[in-house]
Amino acid sequence: MLGFPGKLGMSGDKVWDKYLEGGIGEIRDYCETDVLNTWLVYLRFEYLRGNLDDKDLEREYALVRNTLEGMDRPHLNEFLAAWQA
């Protein structure tokens, strides 16, 4: 509803199986995108509370986008592409 990517490629119910397969990197990537979604929801919450105005919110979103672009990691690029869609 907020236009954020949400879960990409994995869900919480698959983490244990992925762990048993040795997929720690994939779990880390999943957790990183989960935290990104949580941060974006928090920013929107602060906007709705009046603690951020339109300009503040867009500045924070731009900071996240620019940071992800600069990191150039596949799962973060996927997150960014889904967010911009």
Disulfide bonds with the S-S distance in Angstrom:
none
